[in-house]
């Protein structure tokens, strides 16, 4: 009785899996299509920004964000574009999205400081500029730490190779130079040399 219920449950699970698998696959391919469309709008926005066509760049970045709002690059470039046209409040909003998505990006804090400075909000400009400086100092300290660790590892390897005993291989020249080895006599038999 128990085996029969387990068999029915496993068949039900298998049937459910077979029914849901195409739905999952379709959802994944739909996500890929949406992401590709967002990247296409982002690339078009970058091309427009390069040619200083700011309104088209803004429109493309906004379309990209509407398709994929979790990409910090979309918000970042939108913030740069708003900054270029002097719309500093929109620029700040875009950079704040980047700050939420990637809090360790130093350039975001620098751009927030600049936008607040342009809006004559020196207190917030100072706060963001100090964050920018702190992050740069932290990054430099981390780089120095990595370099120091590499040097320590190299020193440890050098000391380890120096501490290993050197093993000499037996060579044929040793046999020729050693006078205590057995010698052949005139009769062709090996004899041990005498001590003189």
C-alpha positions in Angstrom: 0.0 0.0 0.0 2.8 2.4 0.9 4.8 1.7 -2.2 1.7 2.3 -4.3 1.2 5.8 -2.8 4.8 6.7 -3.2 4.6 5.6 -6.9 1.5 7.7 -7.4 3.2 10.7 -5.7 6.3 10.4 -7.8 4.3 10.1 -11.0 2.3 13.2 -10.0 5.5 15.1 -9.3 7.0 14.0 -12.6 3.9 15.1 -14.5 3.8 18.4 -12.7 7.5 19.0 -13.6 6.9 18.1 -17.2 4.0 20.7 -17.3 6.0 23.4 -15.6 9.3 23.0 -17.5 8.2 24.7 -20.7 6.8 27.6 -18.7 10.1 28.0 -16.8 12.0 27.8 -20.1 9.7 30.4 -21.7 10.1 32.8 -18.8 13.9 32.5 -19.0 14.0 33.2 -22.7 11.7 36.1 -22.2 14.0 37.6 -19.5 17.0 37.2 -21.9 15.0 39.1 -24.6 14.1 41.9 -22.3 17.7 42.2 -21.1 19.0 42.3 -24.7 16.4 45.0 -25.6 17.6 47.0 -22.6 21.2 46.7 -23.7 20.3 47.8 -27.2 18.6 51.0 -25.8 21.7 51.5 -23.5 24.0 51.3 -26.5 21.9 53.7 -28.5 21.9 56.1 -25.6 25.7 55.9 -25.4 26.0 56.6 -29.1 23.6 59.6 -28.7 25.6 60.9 -25.7 28.8 60.6 -27.7 27.3 62.8 -30.4 26.0 65.2 -27.7 22.3 64.4 -28.6 21.3 64.6 -25.0 17.5 64.3 -25.4 17.8 61.1 -27.4 20.3 59.7 -24.9 18.0 60.4 -22.0 15.1 58.8 -23.8 17.1 55.6 -24.6 18.5 55.4 -21.1 15.0 55.7 -19.6 13.7 53.0 -21.9 16.6 50.8 -20.9 15.8 51.5 -17.2 12.2 50.7 -17.7 13.2 47.2 -19.0 16.0 46.6 -16.5 16.0 48.9 -13.5 18.7 46.8 -11.6 21.6 47.8 -13.9 23.7 50.5 -12.3 25.3 51.5 -15.7 21.9 52.6 -17.0 21.3 54.9 -14.1 24.9 56.2 -14.1 24.9 57.2 -17.7 21.4 58.8 -17.3 22.9 60.8 -14.4 25.8 61.9 -16.5 23.5 63.0 -19.3 21.3 65.0 -16.9 24.4 66.6 -15.5 25.6 67.6 -18.9 22.4 69.5 -19.7 22.3 71.2 -16.3 19.4 69.2 -14.8 21.3 68.6 -11.5 18.3 67.4 -9.4 17.6 64.6 -11.9 21.3 63.8 -12.1 21.3 63.4 -8.3 18.3 61.1 -8.4 20.0 58.9 -11.0 23.3 58.8 -9.0 21.4 57.9 -5.9 20.0 54.9 -7.7 23.5 53.9 -8.5 24.5 54.4 -4.9 21.8 52.0 -3.8 22.7 49.4 -6.3 26.5 49.6 -6.0 27.5 51.4 -2.8 31.2 50.9 -3.4 31.5 52.8 -6.6 33.7 55.9 -5.9 32.8 57.8 -9.1 29.2 58.0 -8.0 30.1 59.9 -4.8 32.3 62.2 -6.8 29.5 63.0 -9.2 27.0 63.4 -6.4 29.4 65.9 -4.8 29.7 67.8 -8.1 25.9 67.9 -8.7 25.2 69.2 -5.1 28.0 71.8 -5.6 26.3 73.0 -8.8 23.1 73.3 -6.9 24.9 75.4 -4.2 24.3 72.8 -1.6 27.8 72.8 -0.1 27.0 70.8 3.0 25.9 67.7 0.9 28.6 68.4 -1.6 31.2 68.1 1.2 29.6 65.0 2.6 29.7 63.2 -0.7 33.2 64.5 -1.5 34.4 63.2 1.9 32.9 59.8 1.1 34.7 59.8 -2.2 38.0 60.6 -0.5 37.4 58.0 2.2 36.7 55.3 -0.5 39.9 56.3 -2.4 41.9 56.0 0.8 40.4 52.7 1.6 41.1 51.4 -1.9 44.7 52.5 -1.7 45.1 50.9 1.7 43.6 47.6 0.4 46.0 47.7 -2.6 48.9 48.2 -0.2 47.7 45.3 1.9 47.5 43.0 -1.2 51.0 44.1 -2.2 52.4 43.5 1.3 50.8 40.0 1.4 52.3 39.2 -2.0 55.8 40.2 -0.8 55.3 38.1 2.4 54.4 35.1 0.3 57.4 35.6 -1.9 59.7 36.0 1.1 58.2 32.8 2.6 58.8 30.9 -0.7 62.4 32.1 -0.9 63.1 31.1 2.8 61.5 27.7 2.2 63.7 27.0 -0.8 66.8 28.1 1.1 65.9 26.0 4.1 65.6 22.7 2.1 68.7 20.5 2.3 70.5 20.2 -0.9 70.6 16.7 -2.3 73.6 15.9 -4.4 73.2 13.4 -7.1 75.8 10.6 -7.4 77.9 11.3 -10.4 80.4 9.1 -12.3 83.3 11.5 -11.4 83.0 10.5 -7.8 83.8 6.9 -8.5 86.9 7.8 -10.5 88.4 10.1 -7.9 87.8 7.8 -4.8 91.0 5.8 -4.2 89.3 3.4 -1.7 87.2 1.7 -4.3 88.0 -1.8 -5.3 90.6 -2.2 -8.0 91.2 -4.9 -10.6 94.4 -6.8 -10.2 96.5 -8.1 -13.0 94.6 -11.4 -13.0 91.3 -9.6 -13.5 89.9 -10.2 -10.0 88.7 -7.4 -7.8 90.9 -6.7 -4.8 90.5 -4.4 -1.9 93.4 -1.9 -1.8 95.6 -2.1 1.3 96.3 0.7 3.7 99.7 1.9 3.4 
